[in-house]
Amino acid sequence: MFRYGQTFGRAAEESITQYIKLQAERKAREEVKRSRSLPRIKEKRTDSQVIQDFYNKYGLDGRSNPNYPPLPGYTGYIPKMKPTDLGIGRTFSAAARRGLAQVSIERETREVLNAGLHVALPSTRPTTTPS
């Protein structure tokens, strides 16, 4: 395309800009044609398989082992651990094991005590039958 009435620099700049624009449009049209002509890719795994594989790899229901710290170097809350009792001078995993063992022992004793409360006791009040 010829350009008249401009300096060489301006005419060349417009020509180059127009050429780049036309090339981009042509490539876009070719990409659309090519994508329509190719067959669709089939999935190797469904979403449910991906999720199941994730749970299988990282533990039951995505939970990690409670004996290990959630973050390396974690020194935060551990159930039933007091600074002077179970956890002093221990690693996180040792303190967590002892703290969780203490929790499970207390749960078992609570269950035993609560089971004894629900045993049917004989009534101490005399019952009268309506006449």
C-alpha positions, -999 to 999 in steps of 0.1 A, spaced: 0 0 0 14 34 -10 13 64 13 16 99 0 18 132 18 38 122 48 74 121 57 92 88 53 94 81 90 57 86 96 46 66 66 69 38 75 57 37 111 20 36 100 28 8 75 47 -13 101 18 -8 127 -8 -18 101 13 -49 90 17 -61 127 -21 -56 133 -30 -76 101 -6 -104 110 -21 -107 146 -56 -108 131 -45 -135 106 -29 -156 133 -60 -153 154 -82 -165 126 -59 -194 118 -58 -204 155 -96 -205 156 -97 -227 124 -70 -250 138 -87 -254 172 -121 -263 155 -105 -289 132 -87 -308 160 -104 -335 181 -111 -327 217 -87 -341 243 -101 -368 265 -96 -366 302 -73 -392 317 -88 -389 352 -121 -374 363 -123 -348 390 -135 -373 415 -105 -395 408 -82 -366 413 -98 -358 447 -97 -394 458 -60 -397 448 -53 -366 469 -70 -380 500 -53 -413 495 -19 -396 493 -23 -371 522 -43 -392 547 -78 -400 558 -101 -372 549 -72 -349 543 -62 -349 579 -26 -352 590 -13 -372 619 -19 -352 651 14 -363 666 34 -343 641 36 -305 640 14 -287 615 43 -266 605 80 -274 610 92 -258 643 56 -254 656 56 -250 694 20 -240 699 -10 -255 717 -10 -292 726 -40 -306 745 -33 -314 782 2 -302 780 14 -277 806 49 -262 805 59 -280 837 41 -313 831 41 -334 800 60 -313 775 90 -299 792 122 -308 774 104 -329 747 100 -326 710 66 -317 696 58 -353 686 67 -367 720 47 -340 739 18 -344 715 17 -382 719 17 -378 757 -9 -350 756 -32 -370 733 -28 -401 754 -39 -381 784 -69 -368 766 -79 -404 755 -76 -417 790 -98 -389 804 -124 -396 777 -125 -433 786 -129 -426 823 -157 -401 815 -175 -427 794 -172 -452 822 -185 -427 848 -214 -416 825 -224 -451 818 -228 -457 855 -251 -427 858 -276 -440 833 -282 -473 850 -318 -475 860 -322 -471 897 -352 -483 915 -376 -456 924 -376 -445 960 -411 -430 959 -440 -453 964 -463 -453 934 -500 -454 938 -524 -467 913 -554 -446 904 -587 -461 917 
